[in-house]
Amino acid sequence: MKKIAIASGKGGTGKTTLSLMLSQLLSKDKKVRLLDSDVENPDCHLLLDVVEQKSREINVFKPLIDLEKCTFCGKCQEVCEFNCLLVMPKDVMYFKELCHPCRGCLLVCPEGAISEGERKVGYLHTGKINENFYFDYAIMDVGEARANPLIEELKEGIVGDEDYVIIDAPPGANCPMVEAVRDSDYTVLVTEPTPFGLYDLKIAVGVLGELGLKCGIVINRSEEDDGIIEDYAESAGLEIIAKIPFSREFASLYSKGIIEENFFPGLADDLLEFFS
């Protein structure tokens, strides 16, 4: 099984477009699972005909504090590195936005005043497109602050018998992006040949370097200005895997929810040759 993450330093570069095209191409003769890990704004499902879909809640740990047992010693507050608990003389406040559900408070309470509860943070949707193409995505509840627990739950759905897992990562180079790509075999960074595209590409390359992950570049909306990306790729020792030409016709089809993986024959050949 190969895990391929599709990421970008910013939104709107064509990351989802490439994820869908690559998944469709590879699933012609291989088993593929596409994960849309942009849990704050998933959109792959809008462009796919998903069948046999199942949905369930995603819940995370929440400490339940019995104030009758609590002696307000403060050990739970001390162990929490993210300050999600505030122990006062006669009460304990819990800040769900800060909680990284590690259960440390549960372990250190000497009075057994903390028990395990849970709270809903979103939904997980699983389904398939055809016998070779499976698709999962998660969507975070409004008001939730942390995407990582949903991405972790989403990735737990990888069965292990897939030939390819394609992970459409969240945009940017932040914690959700790191969670999405951190155990991938290869990460494709989609960029555009503009100064803004180059700036964000450099940030994403730096993050992947810190993680020790291999990566390459796909240039979207490729025209005569590709040199700005090509020069950087050469200096950084990065491979340009493929280029997606600028096409108003392709953009028009995309706006209607149509992804034609063979619209650019040369692109399809380049992608299949690189990832096969």
C-alpha positions as CSV (number, residue, x, y, z in Angstrom):
1,M,0.0,0.0,0.0
2,K,1.2,3.5,-0.9
3,K,0.0,6.6,0.9
4,I,0.2,9.7,-1.2
5,A,-0.7,13.0,0.3
6,I,-1.7,16.0,-1.9
7,A,-1.0,19.2,-0.1
8,S,-0.4,22.9,-0.8
9,G,1.0,25.9,1.1
10,K,-2.3,27.8,0.5
11,G,-5.9,27.2,-0.6
12,G,-7.1,27.4,-4.1
13,T,-4.0,25.9,-5.9
14,G,-5.8,22.8,-7.3
15,K,-5.1,20.3,-4.6
16,T,-8.5,18.8,-4.6
17,T,-8.6,18.7,-8.4
18,L,-5.4,16.7,-8.5
19,S,-6.6,14.4,-5.7
20,L,-9.7,13.5,-7.7
21,M,-7.9,13.1,-11.0
22,L,-5.2,10.9,-9.5
23,S,-7.8,8.8,-7.6
24,Q,-9.8,8.2,-10.8
25,L,-6.8,7.3,-12.8
26,L,-5.3,4.8,-10.4
27,S,-8.7,3.2,-9.6
28,K,-9.1,2.0,-13.1
29,D,-7.1,-1.1,-12.2
30,K,-6.1,-0.7,-8.5
31,K,-8.0,-0.4,-5.3
32,V,-7.9,3.2,-4.1
33,R,-9.2,5.0,-1.0
34,L,-9.5,8.8,-1.2
35,L,-9.6,10.6,2.2
36,D,-10.8,14.2,2.2
37,S,-9.0,15.5,5.3
38,D,-10.0,19.1,4.9
39,V,-12.5,18.6,7.7
40,E,-13.3,22.3,8.1
41,N,-14.4,22.6,4.5
42,P,-14.6,19.2,2.7
43,D,-15.6,19.3,-0.9
44,C,-14.6,16.1,-2.7
45,H,-18.0,14.7,-2.1
46,L,-19.6,17.5,-4.1
47,L,-17.7,16.2,-7.2
48,L,-18.2,12.4,-6.7
49,D,-21.2,10.1,-7.1
50,V,-20.9,8.4,-3.7
51,V,-22.9,5.2,-3.2
52,E,-23.5,3.0,-0.1
53,Q,-22.6,5.9,2.2
54,K,-22.6,5.4,6.0
55,S,-22.3,8.2,8.6
56,R,-21.5,8.3,12.3
57,E,-20.6,10.7,15.0
58,I,-17.0,11.4,15.9
59,N,-16.5,11.8,19.7
60,V,-13.5,12.8,21.8
61,F,-12.7,12.4,25.4
62,K,-14.1,14.9,27.9
63,P,-13.3,14.8,31.6
64,L,-16.3,14.5,33.9
65,I,-15.5,16.0,37.3
66,D,-17.4,14.8,40.4
67,L,-17.2,17.9,42.7
68,E,-18.3,15.9,45.7
69,K,-15.1,13.7,45.4
70,C,-12.8,16.5,44.3
71,T,-10.5,18.0,46.9
72,F,-9.4,20.8,44.5
73,C,-5.8,19.8,44.9
74,G,-4.9,21.1,41.4
75,K,-3.0,18.0,40.2
76,C,-5.2,17.8,37.1
77,Q,-4.5,21.4,36.3
78,E,-0.7,20.8,36.7
79,V,-0.6,17.9,34.4
80,C,-2.4,19.6,31.6
81,E,0.1,21.2,29.2
82,F,-2.7,23.0,27.4
83,N,-4.4,24.7,30.4
84,C,-7.8,23.3,29.6
85,L,-8.6,22.9,33.4
86,L,-8.7,25.7,35.9
87,V,-9.0,24.5,39.6
88,M,-10.6,27.1,41.9
89,P,-11.4,26.8,45.6
90,K,-14.8,25.2,45.1
91,D,-15.1,24.5,41.4
92,V,-13.2,23.3,38.3
93,M,-13.6,24.9,34.9
94,Y,-13.1,22.9,31.7
95,F,-12.2,24.7,28.4
96,K,-13.0,22.3,25.6
97,E,-11.3,24.4,23.0
98,L,-7.9,23.9,24.6
99,C,-8.3,20.2,25.4
100,H,-6.0,17.7,23.6
101,P,-7.8,14.6,24.8
102,C,-4.7,12.9,26.4
103,R,-6.5,11.7,29.6
104,G,-3.7,12.9,31.8
105,C,-6.1,14.4,34.2
106,L,-7.9,11.1,34.5
107,L,-4.7,9.3,35.4
108,V,-3.3,11.7,38.1
109,C,-6.5,12.5,40.1
110,P,-5.7,11.0,43.6
111,E,-9.4,11.0,44.6
112,G,-10.8,9.3,41.5
113,A,-13.0,12.4,41.0
114,I,-12.5,12.4,37.2
115,S,-14.2,9.9,35.0
116,E,-14.3,9.5,31.2
117,G,-16.9,11.2,29.2
118,E,-17.2,12.2,25.6
119,R,-18.5,15.0,23.4
120,K,-19.3,15.1,19.7
121,V,-16.9,17.1,17.4
122,G,-18.2,16.1,14.0
123,Y,-19.3,13.4,11.6
124,L,-17.4,10.7,9.6
125,H,-18.9,9.7,6.2
126,T,-17.7,6.6,4.4
127,G,-18.7,5.2,1.1
128,K,-17.5,4.1,-2.3
129,I,-17.7,5.2,-5.9
130,N,-17.2,1.8,-7.5
131,E,-15.6,-1.6,-6.6
132,N,-12.1,-0.1,-6.8
133,F,-12.7,3.4,-5.6
134,Y,-13.5,4.1,-1.9
135,F,-14.0,7.5,-0.4
136,D,-14.2,8.8,3.2
137,Y,-14.5,12.3,4.6
138,A,-15.1,14.0,7.9
139,I,-16.7,17.3,8.7
140,M,-16.1,19.3,11.9
141,D,-19.0,20.8,13.9
142,V,-19.4,24.5,13.8
143,G,-17.5,26.2,16.7
144,E,-14.9,23.4,17.2
145,A,-11.3,24.6,17.4
146,R,-9.3,21.5,16.6
147,A,-9.3,19.6,13.4
148,N,-6.7,17.0,14.3
149,P,-9.0,14.5,16.2
150,L,-11.2,14.3,13.1
151,I,-8.3,13.7,10.8
152,E,-7.0,11.0,13.1
153,E,-10.4,9.3,13.1
154,L,-10.6,9.6,9.3
155,K,-7.2,7.9,8.8
156,E,-8.1,5.0,11.2
157,G,-10.6,3.9,8.4
158,I,-7.7,2.8,6.2
159,V,-8.3,-0.9,5.9
160,G,-4.8,-2.0,4.7
161,D,-5.8,-3.8,1.6
162,E,-5.8,-0.7,-0.6
163,D,-3.2,-0.4,-3.3
164,Y,-3.2,3.4,-2.9
165,V,-4.5,5.8,-0.2
166,I,-4.8,9.3,-1.5
167,I,-5.0,12.0,1.2
168,D,-6.4,15.4,0.2
169,A,-4.8,17.4,2.9
170,P,-6.1,20.7,4.4
171,P,-4.6,23.8,2.8
172,G,-1.7,25.6,4.4
173,A,1.2,24.4,6.5
174,N,-0.4,24.2,9.9
175,C,-1.2,21.4,12.5
176,P,-4.1,19.8,10.4
177,M,-1.8,19.6,7.4
178,V,0.9,18.0,9.4
179,E,-1.5,15.4,10.8
180,A,-2.8,14.6,7.4
181,V,0.6,14.0,5.7
182,R,2.9,12.9,8.6
183,D,2.9,9.1,7.7
184,S,2.6,9.4,4.0
185,D,5.0,7.7,1.6
186,Y,5.1,10.7,-0.6
187,T,3.6,14.2,-0.6
188,V,2.7,16.1,-3.7
189,L,2.7,19.9,-3.3
190,V,0.4,21.7,-5.8
191,T,1.4,25.2,-6.5
192,E,0.8,27.9,-9.1
193,P,3.5,30.0,-10.9
194,T,3.1,33.2,-9.0
195,P,5.1,35.0,-6.3
196,F,2.4,34.1,-3.8
197,G,2.4,30.5,-4.9
198,L,6.2,30.3,-4.6
199,Y,6.2,31.9,-1.1
200,D,3.7,29.4,0.3
201,L,5.3,26.5,-1.5
202,K,8.6,27.3,0.3
203,I,6.8,27.2,3.7
204,A,5.2,23.8,2.9
205,V,8.6,22.4,1.7
206,G,10.2,23.5,4.9
207,V,7.5,21.8,7.0
208,L,7.9,18.6,5.1
209,G,11.6,18.8,5.5
210,E,11.2,19.0,9.3
211,L,9.1,15.9,9.1
212,G,11.6,14.1,7.0
213,L,9.1,13.4,4.2
214,K,9.7,13.1,0.5
215,C,7.9,15.5,-1.8
216,G,7.6,16.7,-5.3
217,I,5.8,19.5,-7.1
218,V,2.8,19.8,-9.5
219,I,2.4,23.2,-11.2
220,N,-1.3,24.0,-11.8
221,R,-2.5,26.7,-14.2
222,S,0.8,26.2,-16.0
223,E,1.7,28.8,-18.7
224,E,4.7,30.7,-19.7
225,D,5.6,31.9,-16.2
226,D,6.6,28.4,-14.9
227,G,10.2,29.5,-14.5
228,I,9.6,31.0,-11.1
229,I,8.7,27.5,-9.8
230,E,11.2,25.6,-12.0
231,D,14.1,27.7,-10.8
232,Y,13.2,27.1,-7.1
233,A,12.6,23.4,-7.7
234,E,16.1,23.0,-9.2
235,S,17.8,24.9,-6.4
236,A,15.9,22.9,-3.8
237,G,16.5,19.5,-5.5
238,L,12.8,18.9,-5.9
239,E,11.2,17.1,-8.9
240,I,8.4,18.6,-10.9
241,I,6.1,15.7,-11.4
242,A,3.7,17.2,-13.8
243,K,2.1,20.4,-15.0
244,I,-1.6,21.1,-15.3
245,P,-2.1,23.5,-18.2
246,F,-4.4,26.6,-17.8
247,S,-7.7,25.8,-19.6
248,R,-10.9,27.8,-19.4
249,E,-12.8,24.7,-20.8
250,F,-11.5,22.5,-18.0
251,A,-12.4,25.2,-15.4
252,S,-15.9,25.4,-16.9
253,L,-16.4,21.6,-16.6
254,Y,-15.0,21.7,-13.0
255,S,-17.5,24.4,-12.1
256,K,-20.3,22.0,-13.2
257,G,-18.9,19.3,-11.0
258,I,-17.2,17.3,-13.8
259,I,-13.7,16.0,-13.3
260,E,-12.4,14.6,-16.6
261,E,-9.2,12.7,-15.6
262,N,-8.1,12.3,-19.3
263,F,-8.8,15.9,-20.3
264,F,-5.1,16.5,-20.5
265,P,-3.7,13.2,-22.0
266,G,-0.1,14.1,-21.3
267,L,-0.9,14.9,-17.7
268,A,-2.6,11.5,-17.1
269,D,0.4,9.7,-18.6
270,D,2.8,11.7,-16.4
271,L,0.9,10.9,-13.2
272,L,0.4,7.2,-14.0
273,E,4.1,6.8,-14.9
274,F,5.3,8.5,-11.7
275,F,3.0,6.8,-9.2
276,S,2.6,3.3,-10.8
